[in-house]
Amino acid sequence: MAGKLRIPRTRGAVTGILLALLGAWGGLVPLIGPYLHFAYSPDSAWTYTTGRLWLEILPGIAAFTGGIILLVSRLRPLAILGAWIGAASGAWFAMGSALAPLWTHGSAPAQGVPVGGTTTRAIEQIGFFSGLGVVLAFVAALAIGRLTVLAASDVGTAASGGSITAPAEVPASSLPAAAAILRRVVSGKAHAAPASAGQQESAEPV
């Protein structure tokens, strides 16, 4: 059972890196996006608001943390926990701005207003919230699927107590000697067969 709880670190490497990168993007883009004219109001870099904290910075930190846990963990339950943290962060990115009016009670959206033209505002909505959340949830779901399925290599590792021993190899230098011994045994049997037949004939009465 203990062997089934351990996984190779490569099992969650790619998805862990993706979750960490997406989380870093989600947490930093509201602060550095204004440098690229890609932002929500207030359109100024490194400006703190409560909406940015709850809707972007904190879920970004959570997604980054989940990705790091998934990347470095060799225990299946801990890696699954990291993936679920990433999935929850993605869900919050996608739905948090829609739920924000439940606690803000203000006329202005908690996340601010996207700046720029119509196309830019659509891209900002996707890149800051809904699209980012969907991608995070998708990557986390892939990780959960890979971690919850018991691979054949995991079963073999668990059955052998955590390690698989390769069969011993016969040195190539010993093969000619073994073949010579086999030829001598076969030749000795061939010579012994006629002698035994002659002894039986001489033993018969005339």
Backbone torsions as a table, in degrees:
resi	resn	phi	psi	omega
1	MET	NA	-39.6	-179.7
2	ALA	-63.7	-34.9	179.0
3	GLY	-65.8	-31.4	-179.9
4	LYS	-72.9	-19.8	179.2
5	LEU	-81.4	-16.5	-179.1
6	ARG	-96.3	140.9	-179.4
7	ILE	-131.9	154.5	172.7
8	PRO	-66.6	145.2	-175.8
9	ARG	-64.4	-22.9	179.4
10	THR	-71.9	-14.0	-177.2
11	ARG	-60.3	-37.8	-179.1
12	GLY	-114.1	18.7	-173.5
13	ALA	-67.0	-53.1	-174.5
14	VAL	-66.2	-48.5	-179.0
15	THR	-66.8	-34.0	176.9
16	GLY	-64.4	-43.2	178.2
17	ILE	-63.8	-42.4	179.4
18	LEU	-62.9	-43.6	178.3
19	LEU	-62.2	-41.9	180.0
20	ALA	-64.6	-42.6	179.9
21	LEU	-66.8	-43.1	178.6
22	LEU	-65.3	-38.7	176.9
23	GLY	-64.6	-41.4	177.4
24	ALA	-62.9	-39.8	176.8
25	TRP	-62.3	-48.3	-177.9
26	GLY	-62.7	-34.0	-179.1
27	GLY	-82.5	-26.2	-175.0
28	LEU	-99.7	-26.8	-173.4
29	VAL	-62.5	-33.2	176.8
30	PRO	-68.2	-20.0	-178.1
31	LEU	-93.1	-32.5	-177.7
32	ILE	-110.0	-9.9	179.6
33	GLY	-57.9	-36.6	179.5
34	PRO	-58.9	-24.5	175.7
35	TYR	-61.4	-29.4	-177.8
36	LEU	-104.2	12.0	-176.3
37	HIS	56.2	40.1	-179.7
38	PHE	-130.7	91.1	-168.8
39	ALA	-161.9	166.8	165.8
40	TYR	-103.1	156.2	176.8
41	SER	-67.5	142.5	3.1
42	PRO	-74.8	134.8	-174.1
43	ASP	-83.2	63.5	177.8
44	SER	-145.2	138.3	-174.7
45	ALA	-70.0	148.6	175.3
46	TRP	56.4	36.0	176.9
47	THR	-100.6	126.7	-176.6
48	TYR	-94.3	133.5	169.8
49	THR	-136.4	158.6	179.1
50	THR	-63.6	-37.9	178.2
51	GLY	-62.1	-42.8	178.0
52	ARG	-64.8	-36.9	179.9
53	LEU	-63.3	-51.7	-173.5
54	TRP	-78.8	-30.6	-173.6
55	LEU	-98.5	-16.3	-175.2
56	GLU	-134.1	-51.7	-173.2
57	ILE	-68.9	-50.7	-178.7
58	LEU	-65.0	-46.2	176.2
59	PRO	-65.2	-29.6	175.3
60	GLY	-65.2	-42.9	176.9
61	ILE	-63.3	-40.8	179.6
62	ALA	-63.7	-44.5	179.2
63	ALA	-64.1	-40.6	178.0
64	PHE	-62.5	-44.0	179.3
65	THR	-63.0	-44.3	177.4
66	GLY	-60.3	-39.5	178.0
67	GLY	-64.9	-40.3	178.9
68	ILE	-66.7	-40.7	177.2
69	ILE	-60.7	-44.8	179.8
70	LEU	-64.8	-33.9	-177.0
71	LEU	-71.9	-41.9	-171.3
72	VAL	-98.5	-14.7	-173.4
73	SER	-76.9	141.9	172.7
74	ARG	-112.4	4.4	175.9
75	LEU	-103.2	128.2	-175.8
76	ARG	-58.6	-48.0	-178.9
77	PRO	-61.7	-38.0	-179.6
78	LEU	-69.2	-40.0	177.7
79	ALA	-64.7	-39.9	177.4
80	ILE	-63.2	-38.6	176.9
81	LEU	-60.2	-44.1	177.3
82	GLY	-60.5	-39.7	178.3
83	ALA	-66.4	-39.3	178.7
84	TRP	-67.4	-34.4	174.7
85	ILE	-62.3	-42.5	176.5
86	GLY	-63.2	-40.1	179.1
87	ALA	-65.2	-42.3	178.6
88	ALA	-64.6	-38.0	177.4
89	SER	-63.9	-41.8	177.6
90	GLY	-62.6	-41.4	177.6
91	ALA	-62.4	-38.1	-179.8
92	TRP	-70.4	-38.6	175.0
93	PHE	-59.1	-41.6	-175.6
94	ALA	-74.6	-35.9	-172.0
95	MET	-112.4	-12.3	-174.4
96	GLY	-60.7	-42.0	-178.9
97	SER	-65.6	-29.6	177.1
98	ALA	-74.8	-28.5	179.9
99	LEU	-90.0	-12.2	-176.4
100	ALA	-57.5	-36.4	179.2
101	PRO	-60.1	-15.5	179.2
102	LEU	-67.3	-25.6	-179.6
103	TRP	-121.1	-11.6	-179.9
104	THR	-83.0	-42.2	179.9
105	HIS	55.2	35.6	178.7
106	GLY	-123.7	167.8	-179.6
107	SER	-78.7	-32.2	-179.1
108	ALA	-84.9	139.5	177.6
109	PRO	-62.0	143.0	-178.6
110	ALA	-63.4	-33.3	-178.7
111	GLN	-82.2	-5.8	-175.8
112	GLY	90.5	-170.0	-177.9
113	VAL	-119.6	132.3	178.5
114	PRO	-64.6	141.9	-178.6
115	VAL	-103.6	157.1	178.9
116	GLY	105.4	-171.3	-179.2
117	GLY	-76.7	-174.8	-176.2
118	THR	-62.5	-46.6	-179.7
119	THR	-65.3	-43.1	-179.8
120	THR	-62.6	-40.3	179.9
121	ARG	-65.6	-37.5	177.5
122	ALA	-65.1	-42.0	179.5
123	ILE	-66.5	-37.7	178.2
124	GLU	-64.8	-40.8	177.7
125	GLN	-61.1	-40.3	179.3
126	ILE	-70.9	-45.4	-175.0
127	GLY	-74.2	-27.2	-178.4
128	PHE	-90.1	-36.6	-168.1
129	PHE	-131.2	-80.6	-166.8
130	SER	-64.7	-49.9	-179.6
131	GLY	-64.7	-41.9	178.3
132	LEU	-61.9	-42.6	179.7
133	GLY	-64.2	-39.9	179.4
134	VAL	-64.9	-43.6	-179.8
135	VAL	-65.5	-41.6	177.4
136	LEU	-60.6	-46.0	-179.6
137	ALA	-64.5	-37.4	179.8
138	PHE	-65.8	-46.4	179.7
139	VAL	-63.6	-41.9	178.6
140	ALA	-64.3	-37.8	177.7
141	ALA	-64.6	-38.7	175.4
142	LEU	-60.5	-43.6	179.8
143	ALA	-63.9	-43.4	179.6
144	ILE	-62.7	-41.3	178.4
145	GLY	-61.9	-42.3	179.5
146	ARG	-68.2	-33.0	-175.9
147	LEU	-82.4	-27.8	-177.4
148	THR	-86.2	-14.3	176.9
149	VAL	-90.3	127.5	-180.0
150	LEU	-83.8	111.6	-179.0
151	ALA	-75.3	159.9	178.9
152	ALA	-62.6	-34.6	177.9
153	SER	-65.4	-33.5	177.6
154	ASP	-66.1	-40.0	179.2
155	VAL	-64.8	-42.9	179.2
156	GLY	-64.5	-39.3	179.0
157	THR	-66.2	-41.6	179.9
158	ALA	-67.0	-39.5	-178.1
159	ALA	-66.5	-30.2	-179.0
160	SER	-95.2	12.7	178.3
161	GLY	77.1	26.2	174.6
162	GLY	100.9	-6.8	179.1
163	SER	-144.6	149.9	179.8
164	ILE	-111.3	122.0	-177.9
165	THR	-94.1	126.3	179.5
166	ALA	-76.0	147.2	178.0
167	PRO	-63.7	146.3	-179.1
168	ALA	-68.9	141.2	-179.8
169	GLU	-99.3	142.3	177.1
170	VAL	-84.3	126.3	178.7
171	PRO	-59.1	139.7	-178.4
172	ALA	-66.7	-28.3	-177.8
173	SER	-67.6	-21.3	-178.1
174	SER	-88.3	-7.8	-177.7
175	LEU	-67.5	-44.3	178.9
176	PRO	-61.6	-39.8	180.0
177	ALA	-64.3	-39.9	178.9
178	ALA	-65.7	-38.3	178.5
179	ALA	-65.7	-38.2	179.3
180	ALA	-65.8	-40.6	178.1
181	ILE	-63.7	-39.9	179.7
182	LEU	-64.5	-39.9	178.9
183	ARG	-64.9	-39.0	179.4
184	ARG	-65.1	-40.0	-179.9
185	VAL	-64.9	-44.7	179.9
186	VAL	-64.8	-41.7	-179.8
187	SER	-65.2	-39.4	179.1
188	GLY	-63.4	-39.4	177.8
189	LYS	-66.8	-36.0	-179.6
190	ALA	-67.2	-38.9	178.9
191	HIS	-73.2	-31.5	-177.3
192	ALA	-75.0	-24.2	-177.7
193	ALA	-67.1	-48.0	177.9
194	PRO	-64.2	-37.5	-180.0
195	ALA	-62.5	-38.9	179.0
196	SER	-66.5	-37.3	178.9
197	ALA	-66.4	-39.7	179.0
198	GLY	-65.3	-39.0	178.2
199	GLN	-64.0	-37.9	178.9
200	GLN	-67.1	-37.5	178.9
201	GLU	-66.4	-41.7	-179.9
202	SER	-69.0	-21.7	-179.4
203	ALA	-81.5	-15.1	-178.7
204	GLU	-75.1	142.2	179.2
205	PRO	-68.6	148.3	179.8
206	VAL	-87.1	NA	NA
